[in-house]
Amino acid sequence: MTALNINGKDRQVDADPSTPILWALRDTLGMTGTKFGCGAALCGACTVHLNGQAIRSCVTPISAAAGQKITTIEAVTDGGDKVGKAVHDAWVKHDVAQCGYCQSGQIMSATAFLKTVAPGKLPSEAEIDSAMAGNICRCGTYARIRAAVADAAKTLA
Amino acid sequence: MNFDQATFELPANLRALMTRHDDTAGPSGLPRRSFLKLTAVSGFALGVFPMGALAQDKGAAAAKPEGLKPLQQPAAFVHIDRDGTTTITINRLDFGQGVQTGLPMILAEELDADWSKVRSVHGTNDPAYVDPAFGMHITGGSGSIKNSYTQYRELGARTRAMLVSAAATQWKVDASTLQTRNGVVIGPGGKQLGYGELAEAAMKLPVPEAVKLKDPKDFRLIGKPTGRLDAQAKSSGHQDYGIDMRLPGMLTAVVSHPPVFGARLKSVDDSAAKAIKGVKAVLRVPLDRGAEGVAVVADGYWPAKQGRDALKLEWDISGVEKVDSEKQLAQYRELATKPGKRKYDADVSKLASAPHKIDAEFVFPYLAHAPMEPLNCTVSLAGGKAEVWTGTQMPGIDGLAAAKVLGVPPENVKVHVQMAGGGFGRRGLLTSDYVVEACGVVKAAQAAGIAAPIRTLWSREDDIKGGYYRPMHLHTAKIGFDAQGKVTGWDHVIVGQSLLMGSMFEPMMVKDGIDATAVEGMKEPYDVPMRLTVHHPKLNVPVLWWRSVGSTHTAFVMETLLDEIARTTKQDPVAYRMKLIGDQHPRHKAALQLAVDKSGYGKKKLEAGRAWGVAVHESFNSVVAYVVEASVKDGTPILHNVTAGVHCNLVVNPKSVEAQVQGGALMGLSMCLPGAAITLKDGVVEQSNFNDFPVPRITDMPQIAVHTVPSAEPPTGMGEPGLPPLAPAFANAVAALTGKPLRALPFKLA
């Protein structure tokens, strides 16, 4: 048993300590909003926040997260997180998703990024690109991702 | 996969299977289709009042006009709850291209539905959900909107007529005096009845055969920029895909595939795998193409994957061809000099004496589709009946394949089409490879005493190494032309594996030894004397259509060569194309002109170091022209700006067309960037994940503006046509800067 704190709730996970957070979330806890894309920290589809930092859950074992705060897409977009809500709303407004499979990870990266932007500041396009470069979208929604991140930043500024 | 409807006919055996459970009565006297219907009862599970069944009770003749096929009846497509929520079933796979919203828009337009109450769901392998043009289940050839435009309009109009009729009965007035708007029927004195209130009565009425459709000028929904119906779910982690399938007791399988395509097992040592906590079974399973694999079944992906990694396997690769990409290229070059099949046979004798000549060779590598959602398929088999959940472009063929592997009658297999995380062709297999595999796992598991449903899930490495690539191609071109750019002879050769030879599509799509998907996009719309020779070598590498299919290579070849002729003869590449495009291709000219006008081509002063690039190409009956701005920095080509001129006739959803052009352009760009190649060494695929098969990232995305030519003609598809002209437009800009044409993808700057 590994004790994890997920979206503010303490959960006991009965899985091998080497199990990546991704599979504990998806297969053990049934939280499927976090997606499997590459299994090698290359595509960002599995992005979650560990103590507020964006991490790749497909390569981070639960043993490394015991007792720490894991936040997933489900909590970030449920309305309770101001930055997450702004990002979610911008994603819908800009109709970003095509297949949508990578978008959980994109939103998690965007939210973590915007939480680092100083109040009143707007990120440049280069800064947005740099923050989002770890997340692959095979459908090619990048133009709308850029616009949505910029829009969310404006809402928050 | 540019199916020509006029010439496309399914083989009789396939057609028979595809229509196997037509709307005729089953053994029970009820129609075999017992789908959710237009009902007044909330909830899908309560869709037990199929219109057909009720009609059966009252006499089928009244309710089911002779002329209507299942795919023309609202019963399988429209479900209206008491609160007016209108759920529309789509007869295609949505894997990002937006038919999940586009098809409901078309139906809702004629229904006069309240769009805020419209939802959509995927269909199944039920015969109602075949493509009306092909008579089989298929999402491909950018045909969803094109082929189902009239179908979904008529479905909406029929449903509307039934609701109006129900209101007329209730109000005791003539139906022709009633109007509909935004989900309500409006009667005398402005009184209203909501569709939800009328649904129960409407569902008992006969389905009208003939319905009057709206004049396009009266459209309120079609043509309006409309957000995706799944935008909320896909922006919050709540959208379920095939991979998210969960069933009670479900297990997960990860399969070890042979290192060389088609190889079989010599020995299996599974002792370490079985020792891993959570592993339930290790099973030998047959794979497609006669290969064998080993499935590790466990209570989750992670233990299954760990189990697979712990297998000690010996493979017998002696009996299978071991392709080597370098040798393959040498073989293709040799083959290109030999006589082959002729697609075009113009006289090219004047080529030798032409004042200007081009002698070019183009090389295109294998490409993986790499959809973001790894391939998966969940199968449940109980009591001689199977259910399959998967994101598939061909649920009908998959259902038949599943039936064969599982040993059950085809009508006992239900394929539930799942939202898919991309596909680009990889989910449209005539061999049903990943479905066959998942069914093989379940079959073997049941033989081993495991009755649970099993989700078979591929890793990214399985996907990249798993075959079914865009085929490697070699083109050679010898072109003679005069000082005005008039082509006097064009001798062209294409060498590449056929997608369809040996498949059930061969009779329709392979003519005189030439696979139509290999030559689509050649020559047209240019009036040039071309001799086109085609070779289809057979190799042990599974190949498949990849978004825009033949045009992934033919557009590049045609549009860069045309540009080279223009450059050589010092002509403007736009003016030269306009001159060469015949008058019978006005859509090409309109799309190109639009891109030129909107981009400022020839007028705007470019930033230092940048050049214009142009290309125009028709695929799947839509034309896309790109005018791009590119530069070369430290030997690396960079794409800055893209302006698209699109001709897809009537635009159903401008937001969707824009998205598809943006996405198609980016996938076109993916072919140009370093690393975009699958290669083989001694039969083994050398790439494995996004580290060695990189795809574009946000930092590669150019600025892109999409413009459409206004038209009221019935729409043509946009899932693929945005892809083909991107790479040649980019290449032409780079060639304008360097003076050297690019003749290979990915780009190689000398």
Interface residues (C-beta under 8 A of the other chain):
Chain A: A15 D16 S18 T19 P20 W23 R26 D27 T28 G30 T32 G33 T34 K35 F36 G37 C38 G39 A40 L42 C43 A45 T72 I73 E74 T77 D78 H88 W91 V92 D95 V96 A97 Q98 C99 G100 Y101 C102 Q103 S104 I107 I128 D129 S130 M132 A133 G134 N135 I136 C137 R138 C139 G140 T141 Y142 A143 R144 I145 R146
Chain B: D94 F95 G96 Q97 G98 G227 R228 D230 A231 Q232 A233 K234 S235 S236 G237 H238 Q239 D240 Y241 I243 D244 R246 T252 K277 G278 D299 G300 Y301 W302 P303 K305 Q306 A370 P371 M372 E373 P374 M419 A420 G421 G422 G423 F424 S459 R460 E461 K655 A659 Q662 G663 G664 A665 L666 M667 N689 F690 N691 V695 P696 R697 I698 T699 D700 M701 Q703 I704
